[in-house]
Amino acid sequence: EAGVTQSPTHLIKTRGQQATLRCSPISGHTSVYWYQQALGLGLQFLLWYDEGEERNRGNFPPRFSGRQFPNYSSELNVNALELEDSALYLCASSLGQVAYNEQFFGPGTRLTVL
Amino acid sequence: QKEVEQDPGPLSVPEGAIVSLNCTYSNSAFQYFMWYRQYSRKGPELLMYTYSSGNKEDGRFTAQVDKSSKYISLFIRDSQPSDSATYLCAMSAKGDSNYQLIWGAGTKLIIKP
């Protein structure tokens, strides 16, 4: 069974540009989560999509946005990039609203903002 | 104060030692407690989870939850160099966010051969 996939692996942008990151969940999973992992800060929750709807978002500015497509894949968009947006962006998927929230992670997209 | 506190380390121990990794938390509503392991350049993977208080054992790994102290632990027996990774604790409570996970910062563990 294929795991969570993310593309691209690495992304280099300059300040002010826009970045688009993509995620394909495990087949059958309806929930997709996005996290930012900056050095030494652990995982910071960004967004949660389930069944095509945004269910929750973390404490990030509106320039972080995304969507979930009918096939449950998802896209994270970061507008007006800032230097501090440089981080590993992780996508995870799960079966949705289960008793405990086991999330399966992809390998991440390393975003570097110059 | 963060909801979940975890010492980032690094924690360096010799092969074969018993390792103790810990997290403290402030939200008494947390019910589900998880440990994830993250190897370099990989996403985290679920190692163990426990519900409410008590111990859970899986091979060389034991997860322990003390809700009265708001403290969770992960013990690794007979540690191996392949256990070298970052270990993240995560926890959740049912609420409007439907079991959203709250994460610790992760502890980097180094097992020296």
Chai-1 contact restraints between the chains, C-beta under 6 A:
chainA,res_idxA,chainB,res_idxB,connection_type,confidence,min_distance_angstrom,max_distance_angstrom,comment,restraint_id
A,G42,B,W103,contact,1.0,0.0,6.0,A-B,restraint_1
A,G42,B,A105,contact,1.0,0.0,6.0,A-B,restraint_2
A,G42,B,G106,contact,1.0,0.0,6.0,A-B,restraint_3
A,L43,B,W103,contact,1.0,0.0,6.0,A-B,restraint_4
A,N56,B,S97,contact,1.0,0.0,6.0,A-B,restraint_5
A,L90,B,G43,contact,1.0,0.0,6.0,A-B,restraint_6
A,Q97,B,N98,contact,1.0,0.0,6.0,A-B,restraint_7
A,Y100,B,Y32,contact,1.0,0.0,6.0,A-B,restraint_8
A,Y100,B,Y49,contact,1.0,0.0,6.0,A-B,restraint_9
A,N101,B,S92,contact,1.0,0.0,6.0,A-B,restraint_10
A,N101,B,Y99,contact,1.0,0.0,6.0,A-B,restraint_11
A,N101,B,L101,contact,1.0,0.0,6.0,A-B,restraint_12
A,E102,B,L46,contact,1.0,0.0,6.0,A-B,restraint_13
A,F105,B,G43,contact,1.0,0.0,6.0,A-B,restraint_14
A,F105,B,P44,contact,1.0,0.0,6.0,A-B,restraint_15
A,G106,B,G43,contact,1.0,0.0,6.0,A-B,restraint_16
A,P107,B,K42,contact,1.0,0.0,6.0,A-B,restraint_17
A,P107,B,G43,contact,1.0,0.0,6.0,A-B,restraint_18
A,G108,B,G43,contact,1.0,0.0,6.0,A-B,restraint_19
